[in-house]
Amino acid sequence: MPEPALCFRLVARRQGGRVVLDGVDLALAPGEILGLAGVNGAGKTTLLRCLLDFCTPDSGDIAIFGVPHARPAARRPLAYLPERFHPPAHLTGAEFLAQVLALHGQRPAPAATAAMLEALELDAAALRRTARHYSKGMTQKLGLAATLLLDKRLYVLDEPASGLDPKARALFKRAVLARRAAGAAVLLTSHALADIGELCDRIAILHGGRIRFDGTPAQCIARFAAPAAAAGATTSDATAAGAARPGAPGDLEQAFLSVVA
């Protein structure tokens, strides 16, 4: 089996006397998209902060392509887009993209840059404006472009579709799928379960500091949503009904509510 792109092993952390992470076990394979879902306060942000070495787990291990995460070298294959992305207001979009590439030791590739900007509908006029004049959606597109232009093997995206309109969300999904097709692994968090159901190979539901479910969206629906929605039907009938339409957003939402109840 190939080395996991990312592996959390029994990761635990307390904050202010409260258990935030309670033995999290989770792995992500190369070429896979994993959606991390959970209610506010479930521990998603803390888990990402531990991964990025912004805080230290009390116990457990985190490895990036087999290298302990606290080593600076471990994070070289990783690109990260934070939930609250704020580019320097005085830089133009083009200047920001150039600086990000330079920080990662990557030379601009005009063809790849043009393709990414076209994929996210970031035109040349927008890139000539300073970031202080960007809307929320335009700022998010700039962050996505900067992150996905980096030639990395692992992308960590925290609420990446936040602020995007429906068309931009569709374009974002295409860009992420292109990275997966190139062999990269993607870990994303999202409150939009419909996006997870459509985009992700697996969904992991974090609740109360623990992974309560880890599997495909269809498996989550079949196990948790179908019985609850089947009002009088047998469990086997309900499971079959849920599995027959694995992409239905309402089904995944119902399954999620059952898991975190």
Secondary structure, 3 states (H helix, E strand, C coil): CCCCCEEEEEEEEEECCEEEEEEEEEEECCCCEEEEECCCCCCHHHHHHHHCCCCCCCEEEEEECCEECCCHHHHCCEEEECCCCCCCCCCEHHHHHHHHHHHCCCCCCHHHHHHHHHHCCCCHHHHHCEHHHCCHHHHHHHHHHHHHHCCCCEEEEECCCCCCCHHHHHHHHHHHHHHHHCCCEEEEECCCHHHHHHHCCEEEEEECCEEEEEECHHHHHHHHHHHHHCCCCCHHHHHHHHHHCCCCHHHHHHHHHHHHC
